[in-house]
Amino acid sequence: MTDDKTPATEQPSRKTTRRIPIVLGAIAVGAVIGVAGIYGIGGLMRNGSGDPACKPAVALSRKIAPLAHGEVAALTMASAPLKIPDLAFETGSGEPKKLSDWRGKTVLVNLWATWCVPCRKEMPALDELQGKLGGANFEVVAINIDTRDPEKPKAFLKDGGLSQLGYFFDNKAKVFQELKAVGRALGMPTSVLVDGNGCEIATIAGPAEWASGDAIKLIQAALKP
C-alpha cells in the first residue's frame, strides 16, 4: 500500500527520472563494446567486405551449402571473403611449414591436442579421410598444439595406427591464437576448409565424422572446378 503522506524529499525527482534512459543507453553501448571485445575483429569480419580475392571461395561455399547436412550439419559456410592467416608450424622432423605451402590445393586445416577428448575421438575419421581423398588436389593438415610433452601426440598417432596423416605441430599454439584472432577458433577441435588461394570455404567448431558419406560428398564437391 502506498503512503500518500510520503514526504516530498522521498519522491523521485523529474531530473532523476530523465537520467534513467541516458544511463540505460550507456549500459547498452557498453554491452555492445563488450561483445565486440569478446568475439574480436574476426567475428565482425564475417559480415564485412573481406578480401576480394576470396570472393570465389564464398561463391563455392554457397554452391555446396546444401551438402552441409547430416554428419557435417554443424559446418558454418563462408558468408564473406576471408583469407586465412598464413599459419606457421613444423613437421615431425622439425621442418618449418606454412599454410601457403599448400597453395593450389584444397586443405582441411584441423587443430587438435591429446588433452582434448573430442579431438582424440575425431582423429581416426580425419586419418581415414586423408586416406580416401588425400592427393594432388586435397590434404588434411592436422596441426597438434600440445605445449608440453612433444612425444605424446606422436605416440597417440602411432598407437592408434593413424598413418595416413602427416604429423604437424605448433608447441606454442600460435596457430590457435591466429585463427581465434579472425574469429575461426573458439574451442577444440577446430577445422577450417580452405581453398587453393588460402580462403575460407567453411569452418566447424567441434568434431565431425569426416570419413562419413556426408563429409566425403561435400569435400568432393568443393574440389570440383
N, C-alpha and C positions, 0 to 999 in steps of 0.2 A: 504494500500500500504506500502511496506517495504522500509525504507530509507537505501539505500546502503552505506550511509555515516555515519552510526551509529558508534560512537567511539568504539574502541576495548574494552574499560573498561566496556561497557554496554552489551557485548556479553557474554552469559553464558559460563563459563569455562568448560573444559572437566572434571575437578575434581568434579565440582558441579553435572554435568550430571551423572557421575559414582555413585554418592551417592544416586540418586533417587531410584534405585531398592533396595538398602540397607534399606532406610527409609521405603519404601512400605512393605518390608519384615517384618520389626519391627512392623509396624502397623498391619499386618495380624496376627502375633504371638500374639500381644496384644488382638486382637479381639477374637482369639480362647480361650485365657485365660479368657477373659470376659464372653464368652458364657459358659465355664465350671463353672465359678463362679455363673452365673445366674441359671443354671439348677442343679448345685450341683453334689456331688459324686453319688447320687442315680440315676441321669439321665445317668451317664456313666455306672452304674451297669447294665442297661438294655441290654447292649451289652457285658457285662463281663461274666466270668465263673459262678459267683454267688455261692450259697450254693448247694453243690452236693446232699444234702438230698431233695432238691426241684425239682430235675430233673423229677420225676413222675408228678408233677404239670404242668410242661412245656409240657410233652407228652399229658396230659389230655387236656391242652389248645389247642394244635394243633388238637386234635381229635374233639373237639366241636366247633372249629373256624368256620366251615361252618354254624353254627346256629346263629352266631353273625350278624344278619341282621334285617331288619325291625325296630322295636322299640328298639332294642339293638345293632344297627349297629355301634354305637359310642364306643362300648367296645374295649379296646386295650388288646389283648390276650398276656399272658406272653410269652416272647421270650427268656428269660434267667432265671435260677433258682434264686428265691428271697424269702428269709424268711422275712415275715412282722414283724416289731418290736412288741414286746410284750406289746401292748398298755395298759395303766393303766387308769382306770376311776372308777366311782361309780354308784351304783344303786340309785333309788329314795329314799331309806331309809338310804343311806349313807354307804352301804356295799361296801368295795373295791373289784374291779373285775379286771381281766387281760384277754387279748385275749386268753392266754394259757388255761384259764378255759374252753374253748370250744374245746380243742384238741380232735380229733376223730370225729369231726362234721364239715361239710362244713358250712361256715359262710359268709354272705354278710355284711361286715362292711360298715356302712354309717355314714358320718359326716354331721350334719345338725345344723341349728340355726334359730331362729324365725325371725332374721333380714334379712335372705336370702329368697327372694321371690321364686326362683325355688325350694328351699328346702321345703317350706311350700306346694307348689303345688304337690311335689313328695311324701309327707308323706302318703296320703291315699293309693297310689299304694303299698308302702312298707308294710303298715299295712295289706292290702289285700293279698300280697304275703306271709307274715308270717302266715296269717290265712289259706292259701291254702297248703303251703309246710312245715311250721314250725313243728318240731317234733324231733324225736331221731336222725335224720341224717342232719338236716338243721335248721338254725335260722338266722333271720335278727337281727343284733346287731346295732341299730341306736343310735349313741352317740351324744348327744346335746353339743354344745360348746358355748352356751350363757355365757358371763362372768359377767353379771350384775344381773338382777332380776331372781333368781332361780325358782320362781313360774310361770314365764311367759311361759316357754316351757311346764310345766305340764298343765297349763290352756289351752294351744293351743291343746294339745292331747285330753284333756277331752272335750273341746267344739266341737272338730271335731269328737268325737265318735271313736277315734283311740285307741281301747282297745286291739288289738292283739299284738302290740309291747310292749316289756319290756321297761322301762324307764331307760336310762343310760346317765350319763353326766360327763363332764370334764370342770368345770368352769374356768380353766386356759388355756384351748385349747392346752394343750401339745400334745394331740393325733394328732392334725393337724400338729404341728411342726415336730413330729416324722415321719409322713408319707411324709411330704414335704422333709425331710432330705434324704429320699430314692427315691425321685422323683415321689411320688404317690399322692401328694396333691398339685394341682396348683390353686385351687379355690373351690367354694362351689356350690352345694354339691359335695362330692367325695364319690365314692363307690368302694370297693375292694372285689372281690370274692376270698375267702381264703379256702384252703383245710384243711383236718383234721390234717395236720402237721404244719399248720401255714404258708403255702407257697402260693404265689400269683398265681391265675389262670387267672384272668382278672381284669382290672381296667377301670373305666369310670370317666371322669371329666365332671360334669354336670348331669342333671336329666335324668331319663329314665322311661318308662312306665313299671314298674316292675311287674304289675299284668297282663300284656298282654300275649297273647299266645306265642309270640316270646320269652319273658323272661322266662316263665314257662318251655318251651321246653329246653332252654339252661341250666337252672339250674337243671332240672331233668336229663339231660344228664351228667352233672357234678357230680351228686350223684351216678351214676351207677358205679359199681366196674370195 
